[in-house]
């Protein structure tokens, strides 16, 4: 059957999905904003008014996200909404009706007329689902025929929809068809993105998610029956869990992410998506997106480096980010009291991990003359918010930095093997690191590159890209990247990955193998140990990185700030984030960015055969951007934006509701 055949295939992440893939989808680099349309009557005058306001504030476009009627989620948050009470509202255009299509199409046409882009979320609420999905098209859990995950944020409430089975492309087709038909008129004009949000399938389903054909495909691929292990708990069998998760990854990629991208193109749109927390090889999943998107602050900014690596390997030029989500804690903490200095610290932390397109999260729809509606998990973007005075210059700042970071390609030197096998084998995070939608170490939420590689601008690489890489003239070529060497520091290494590494090593690729890995998976390969010994015996494979280090670090110095580098024909663009951005974690305390101190770092840049000394002087709240040409000339670039001094506020006792 087609489902089984597709799931058995290794994901072809080298496949070019569209001829315009190397083009910029957001060429002006202006920040965009997610625009929450609640289930109320959406009027043309209000749409026009808000779109004009967005343009005046320096936004480059919107992403319309359709969500619940306001009264649906008020009870848990009445105190945070200052006691405002929303009456039941029956004025909303019926979901996917001609009236709905008409007002959505108007929003797109008017956006086009004033030079704004207009993207659309994939259906109402998240994760993907609908009221018209039958039980056979909904999320399935092994051994629990009564399981269902419902949509709690849907426009159609109180009608309750089911969450899509992301392991079945025919279910996805049935989900998408009514939505695509209703949205089709709005997709005319300038090219829009369809947006798929982060994976938020219930955590108790992580080791039980299932679909028809999974058992047979598993037997064909791994040669044993998974059912006895499913009857127990996969957490009791880490090696079986590894096999299960690798196959699950192929199902999710081939049955959901690839169809999502292909259908977006067929509709004349492009695909922007968040794959974080999905049970996939995360680099393979992100590599399919036209615009891969990360998220912050519910995820640490450092997670963005995985997304940026995927974009680099796949030749994608833009990395977007759902930015400023609940920076002070979930839900609704310090809403309308956010401080621009704190948000700038987050933005700069993201830029230093390769993000070059900001999406604010976000702006609530308000009727004409109103500014009273809030969304419960965001920062507030609206006329009467605390950010409004500085919003336009702050957007201009982020546009300027993003424009520079879209130039050329990402600088690459050392490829670092992504420790996905370790994450799968490790199982759940410790309770202290778990949150809603954060469960398994396969998510790699807290991953940073090895400290000894900091100055080399390390880029993650995974098994699929290594299998397709080539070693020529002393360089490892993988997608849009070229590397001098490969760094591996993992407890577990997949057998197929070992085959690829060994083949590249025999061709002469310098490899740092920090430790002896073991083979994950229930049935072991008879020659794994032999290949591992063969690899370790090669003269170009060493345990110490210093013994295989081929070229000096791009940047050296004590207490290096986080940085990102792009390379063009004219030279390098180096962005150094303010030292406060390093290791930024969630949640912030309001005013965390406050400082009256200038921080200095003496660094050396080695580029174009030259050693270039550079003094980094970080004024309060300032990050730095330099251009270095092929002669070694250093030019500071003007990215100055000075927010008001943040006011340090006491931590809220109610900010985390996980």
Number of C-alpha atoms within 10 A of each C-alpha: 6 8 19 17 10 16 24 17 13 13 20 14 21 17 10 13 15 12 7 10 17 14 12 15 19 19 13 13 25 25 26 30 25 24 26 21 22 23 26 21 16 21 17 17 11 16 22 17 14 21 21 16 14 22 18 12 20 19 26 24 25 27 25 25 23 23 22 22 24 20 14 18 15 17 12 10 14 13 10 15 18 8 11 13 12 15 10 11 12 11 10 17 20 16 18 17 12 13 15 18 21 17 18 23 19 18 22 25 21 18 23 17 11 13 13 22 23 27 27 25 21 26 26 26 22 25 23 26 28 27 16 13 18 15 16 13 24 27 25 25 19 15 13 9 9 8 14 17 17 20 24 21 22 26 28 23 17 12 11 17 25 22 28 30 28 28 30 24 22 16 20 23 17 15 25 18 12 14 18 19 12 20 22 14 16 22 23 16 13 17 16 23 25 27 27 23 21 19 17 16 22 15 15 10 15 17 20 18 23 21 21 13 16 20 16 14 18 22 13 13 13 16 12 14 13 19 13 9 14 18 11 10 13 20 17 11 16 18 19 22 25 26 21 24 22 18 23 24 23 24 28 22 30 25 23 23 26 20 17 27 23 18 19 21 17 10 17 16 22 25 24 28 28 23 28 27 20 21 26 23 25 23 27 26 28 29 25 29 29 30 28 27 29 30 26 24 24 21 19 21 31 24 21 29 25 26 30 29 27 30 29 27 25 27 21 24 24 29 30 27 29 22 29 26 23 27 28 28 24 20 22 24 25 22 22 18 13 23 23 23 27 25 23 25 23 27 23 27 30 33 29 28 24 30 28 29 30 28 22 24 26 26 24 25 25 22 19 14 8 11 14 13 18 22 24 19 18 28 30 29 25 24 16 13 16 18 21 17 14 17 21 16 16 24 22 19 20 22 24 19 24 25 16 20 29 22 17 17 21 28 23 21 25 25 27 22 20 24 21 24 22 20 20 25 24 16 20 18 18 10 8 6 13 14 14 10 15 18 21 23 23 25 23 20 22 14 16 15 17 11 8 10 17 18 20 19 20 25 26 23 24 21 24 20 22 23 17 14 18 17 19 12 6 14 17 24 18 23 20 16 22 22 20 20 25 28 26 21 18 19 17 20 22 18 21 15 17 20 18 17 23 21 16 22 22 15 14 20 24 26 31 23 20 16 15 16 18 15 20 23 23 17 13 12 12 8 9 17 16 10 16 19 11 13 23 19 11 15 13 18 24 20 17 14 20 10 13 21 17 13 12 14 19 19 21 17 14 8 10 17 22 24 25 21 25 20 19 13 10 12 19 24 27 24 26 24 28 26 21 22 24 19 15 17 17 17 20 18 17 23 20 18 25 17 13 10 10 11 14 12 16 14 18 18 20 17 19 14 9 12 14 16 15 14 10 17 15 18 17 19 28 23 26 21 22 19 20 20 18 14 12 18 11 17 12 12 16 12 17 15 18 17 19 13 17 18 14 13 11 9 14 13 7 11 16 15 9 10
